[in-house]
Amino acid sequence: MDFSEEQINRYARHILLPEVGGEGQAKLLDAKVLVIGAGGLGSPSILYLAAAGIGTIGVIDDDTVDLSNLQRQVLHGTADIGRAKVESAAEAVAAINPDVTVVQHRERITAANAMDLIGAYDVVADGCDNFSTRFLVNDVCVFTKTPLVSAAILRFDAQVATYRPFSGPKGEAPGPCYRCIFREAPPDGQIPTCAEAGVMGALCGMVGSFQATEVIKEILGIGTSLAGSLVIIDGLGAETRKITVKPDTGCPVCGDNPTITDLSCHE
């Protein structure tokens, strides 16, 4: 594509990177990324994806901004309290980069809308805060062959992974899906939420930025994908571990003989 002088200046530091260049930046401007949740993880992810020039960012969230969000959800400010998070997100993105279109999905992702929503995007960045949504998003991404970059955080601990149980852009072998590692959701109440146990706000920024980096890598097909790995972050110990994870041939959704072939289990 032909860049305007303003775009050349805006994306100069990307274009200088041999792994990105003008061709890569054009791919980013043509890309469509769905971010699930405009909260602690979605906030930094959306900001950096917008700054990078992702052409279309879909944001799905049915919540409004609350004062307690502002300790970590850097998309929003005090003046946004009471506003829909998707509206606040769209305004923040517009202030950063007018090249980016934000599609506001002010709703929850459900079995009824997930296929259409996810099917319209190239990559999904999941930063939701509940297991039912994580499993639904995973299953739909498997069905639609959409790369899923997932992040989770609680207190001072976090994890990031890319789930792509199909060949990658460089012909990489299929990796595991979320269910290959976490077969089913834990019983209700076993794992506390951030509202119950707390979360370090600055760590959300670190993890959300990590997530945005992996999304960009998937779009460009550069570097080593996190598909097949799980990164575990210990914020208090200042330690990061990368664990190799393999596809599970017995996985109920992406294994050799899948038992989950539609979304009826999520209804």
C-alpha positions as CSV (number, residue, x, y, z in Angstrom):
1,M,0.0,0.0,0.0
2,D,1.0,3.6,-0.4
3,F,1.7,5.3,2.9
4,S,0.9,9.0,3.5
5,E,3.7,11.1,4.8
6,E,2.0,11.2,8.2
7,Q,1.8,7.4,8.2
8,I,5.5,7.1,7.4
9,N,6.3,9.3,10.3
10,R,3.8,7.6,12.6
11,Y,5.1,4.0,11.9
12,A,8.7,4.9,11.2
13,R,10.1,2.8,14.1
14,H,8.2,-0.3,12.8
15,I,9.2,0.3,9.2
16,L,12.8,0.4,10.2
17,L,12.6,-3.1,11.7
18,P,13.6,-5.7,9.0
19,E,11.0,-8.1,10.4
20,V,8.2,-5.6,9.9
21,G,9.1,-3.0,7.2
22,G,6.5,-1.4,4.9
23,E,5.0,-4.7,3.9
24,G,4.5,-5.7,7.5
25,Q,3.0,-2.4,8.5
26,A,0.6,-2.7,5.6
27,K,-0.5,-6.1,7.0
28,L,-1.1,-4.5,10.4
29,L,-3.2,-1.8,8.9
30,D,-5.2,-4.5,7.1
31,A,-5.7,-6.7,10.1
32,K,-8.7,-7.2,12.3
33,V,-8.3,-8.1,15.9
34,L,-11.1,-8.9,18.4
35,V,-10.2,-8.0,22.0
36,I,-12.5,-9.7,24.6
37,G,-12.8,-7.5,27.6
38,A,-11.8,-3.8,27.9
39,G,-10.5,-4.3,31.5
40,G,-7.2,-4.8,33.1
41,L,-5.6,-6.8,30.3
42,G,-7.7,-5.5,27.4
43,S,-6.8,-1.9,28.3
44,P,-3.0,-2.1,27.6
45,S,-3.5,-4.6,24.7
46,I,-6.0,-2.2,23.0
47,L,-3.7,0.8,23.5
48,Y,-0.7,-0.9,22.0
49,L,-2.6,-2.6,19.2
50,A,-4.0,0.8,18.3
51,A,-0.6,2.5,18.4
52,A,0.8,-0.3,16.2
53,G,-1.7,0.5,13.6
54,I,-4.0,-2.5,13.7
55,G,-6.6,-1.3,11.2
56,T,-9.7,-2.7,12.9
57,I,-10.0,-3.5,16.6
58,G,-13.2,-5.0,17.8
59,V,-13.9,-4.5,21.5
60,I,-16.5,-6.7,23.2
61,D,-17.5,-5.7,26.8
62,D,-21.0,-5.1,28.3
63,D,-19.7,-3.3,31.4
64,T,-19.5,0.3,32.4
65,V,-16.5,2.1,34.0
66,D,-16.4,2.0,37.8
67,L,-14.1,3.8,40.1
68,S,-12.5,0.6,41.2
69,N,-11.4,-0.2,37.6
70,L,-9.1,2.8,37.4
71,Q,-6.3,1.2,39.4
72,R,-5.4,-0.9,36.4
73,Q,-7.8,-0.3,33.4
74,V,-5.7,2.5,31.8
75,L,-8.1,2.9,28.8
76,H,-10.4,4.7,31.1
77,G,-10.2,7.9,33.2
78,T,-12.1,9.4,36.1
79,A,-14.4,11.3,33.7
80,D,-15.4,8.0,32.1
81,I,-17.0,6.6,35.3
82,G,-20.5,5.4,34.4
83,R,-19.8,5.2,30.6
84,A,-19.8,2.0,28.6
85,K,-16.3,0.7,28.4
86,V,-16.5,0.1,24.7
87,E,-17.3,3.8,24.2
88,S,-14.4,4.9,26.4
89,A,-12.1,2.5,24.6
90,A,-13.1,3.9,21.2
91,E,-12.5,7.4,22.3
92,A,-9.1,6.5,23.7
93,V,-8.1,4.8,20.5
94,A,-9.2,7.7,18.4
95,A,-7.0,10.0,20.4
96,I,-4.0,7.7,19.8
97,N,-4.4,6.8,16.1
98,P,-7.0,8.0,13.6
99,D,-6.0,5.1,11.3
100,V,-7.7,2.6,13.5
101,T,-11.4,1.7,13.4
102,V,-12.9,0.5,16.7
103,V,-16.0,-1.8,16.3
104,Q,-17.9,-1.5,19.6
105,H,-19.6,-4.7,20.7
106,R,-21.5,-3.7,23.8
107,E,-22.6,-7.2,24.8
108,R,-21.4,-10.4,26.3
109,I,-20.0,-13.1,24.1
110,T,-22.3,-16.1,24.1
111,A,-23.0,-19.3,22.3
112,A,-25.5,-17.4,20.2
113,N,-23.2,-14.7,18.9
114,A,-19.6,-16.1,19.3
115,M,-19.3,-17.8,15.8
116,D,-20.3,-14.6,14.0
117,L,-18.2,-12.3,16.2
118,I,-15.0,-14.4,16.1
119,G,-15.4,-15.4,12.5
120,A,-15.1,-11.7,11.4
121,Y,-11.6,-11.3,12.9
122,D,-8.1,-12.5,12.1
123,V,-6.9,-12.9,15.7
124,V,-8.6,-13.0,19.1
125,A,-7.0,-11.5,22.2
126,D,-8.8,-12.9,25.2
127,G,-8.5,-11.0,28.5
128,C,-11.8,-12.0,30.0
129,D,-12.3,-12.7,33.7
130,N,-14.3,-16.0,33.8
131,F,-13.8,-19.6,32.8
132,S,-17.1,-20.1,30.9
133,T,-16.1,-17.3,28.5
134,R,-12.5,-18.7,28.1
135,F,-13.8,-22.2,27.2
136,L,-16.4,-20.8,24.8
137,V,-13.8,-18.5,23.0
138,N,-11.4,-21.4,22.8
139,D,-13.9,-23.7,21.2
140,V,-15.0,-21.2,18.6
141,C,-11.5,-20.3,17.7
142,V,-10.8,-24.0,17.1
143,F,-13.9,-24.3,14.9
144,T,-13.1,-21.1,12.9
145,K,-9.3,-21.7,12.9
146,T,-8.7,-18.3,14.4
147,P,-5.4,-17.8,16.4
148,L,-6.2,-17.1,20.1
149,V,-3.8,-15.1,22.3
150,S,-5.0,-15.6,25.8
151,A,-3.9,-14.0,29.0
152,A,-5.0,-14.3,32.6
153,I,-4.0,-12.6,35.9
154,L,-4.7,-12.8,39.6
155,R,-3.0,-11.1,42.5
156,F,0.8,-11.1,41.4
157,D,0.6,-14.0,39.0
158,A,-0.2,-14.2,35.3
159,Q,0.1,-16.4,32.3
160,V,0.1,-15.9,28.5
161,A,-0.3,-18.4,25.7
162,T,-1.2,-18.6,22.0
163,Y,-3.6,-21.4,21.1
164,R,-3.4,-22.4,17.5
165,P,-4.3,-26.1,17.0
166,F,-3.7,-25.8,13.2
167,S,-0.8,-25.0,11.0
168,G,0.8,-21.5,11.5
169,P,1.6,-18.8,9.0
170,K,5.1,-20.3,8.4
171,G,3.8,-23.8,8.2
172,E,4.4,-24.5,11.9
173,A,2.9,-27.7,13.2
174,P,-0.4,-27.4,15.1
175,G,-0.1,-26.5,18.8
176,P,-2.5,-27.2,21.6
177,C,-5.8,-25.5,22.3
178,Y,-6.9,-24.2,25.7
179,R,-8.7,-27.4,26.5
180,C,-5.6,-29.5,25.8
181,I,-4.1,-27.9,29.0
182,F,-7.2,-27.0,31.0
183,R,-9.7,-29.7,30.2
184,E,-12.7,-28.2,32.0
185,A,-13.5,-25.3,34.3
186,P,-12.9,-25.7,38.0
187,P,-15.9,-25.9,40.3
188,D,-17.6,-22.6,41.1
189,G,-15.9,-20.7,44.0
190,Q,-12.7,-22.8,43.9
191,I,-10.7,-20.0,42.1
192,P,-11.3,-16.5,43.4
193,T,-11.8,-13.6,41.1
194,C,-9.8,-10.4,41.0
195,A,-12.7,-8.7,42.8
196,E,-12.3,-11.2,45.6
197,A,-8.5,-11.7,45.8
198,G,-7.1,-8.5,44.3
199,V,-4.7,-7.8,41.4
200,M,-1.5,-5.8,41.0
201,G,-2.4,-3.0,38.5
202,A,1.0,-2.5,37.0
203,L,1.3,-6.2,36.3
204,C,-1.8,-5.9,34.1
205,G,0.1,-3.4,32.0
206,M,3.0,-5.8,31.6
207,V,0.9,-8.8,30.7
208,G,-1.5,-6.9,28.4
209,S,1.5,-5.5,26.5
210,F,3.0,-9.0,26.2
211,Q,-0.3,-10.2,24.8
212,A,-0.4,-7.4,22.2
213,T,3.2,-8.3,21.1
214,E,2.1,-11.9,20.5
215,V,-0.9,-10.7,18.5
216,I,1.3,-8.6,16.3
217,K,3.7,-11.6,15.8
218,E,0.8,-13.8,14.7
219,I,-0.4,-11.3,12.2
220,L,3.1,-10.7,10.7
221,G,4.3,-14.3,11.1
222,I,7.6,-13.3,12.7
223,G,9.6,-14.6,15.5
224,T,8.8,-17.7,17.6
225,S,5.1,-18.1,18.2
226,L,3.9,-18.9,21.7
227,A,1.8,-21.7,20.2
228,G,3.0,-24.7,22.1
229,S,4.2,-22.8,25.1
230,L,2.7,-21.3,28.2
231,V,4.5,-18.3,29.8
232,I,4.0,-18.1,33.6
233,I,4.8,-14.8,35.3
234,D,5.5,-14.4,39.0
235,G,5.3,-10.7,39.7
236,L,6.5,-10.9,43.3
237,G,9.4,-13.1,42.5
238,A,10.3,-11.2,39.3
239,E,10.5,-14.6,37.5
240,T,9.2,-15.7,34.2
241,R,9.0,-19.4,33.1
242,K,8.2,-20.7,29.6
243,I,6.7,-24.2,29.7
244,T,6.4,-26.4,26.6
245,V,2.9,-27.8,26.1
246,K,1.8,-30.3,23.5
247,P,-1.5,-31.0,21.8
248,D,-3.6,-33.6,23.6
249,T,-4.8,-36.3,21.1
250,G,-7.7,-36.9,23.6
251,C,-8.8,-33.3,23.7
252,P,-12.6,-33.1,23.4
253,V,-12.5,-30.2,20.9
254,C,-9.2,-30.5,18.8
255,G,-8.2,-34.1,19.5
256,D,-8.3,-37.2,17.2
257,N,-11.9,-38.0,18.1
258,P,-13.5,-34.8,19.3
259,T,-16.7,-35.0,21.4
260,I,-17.3,-31.2,21.2
261,T,-18.3,-30.4,17.7
262,D,-20.7,-27.6,18.2
263,L,-21.6,-25.0,20.9
264,S,-24.5,-26.9,22.5
265,C,-22.4,-27.5,25.7
266,H,-22.2,-23.7,26.1
267,E,-26.0,-23.1,25.8
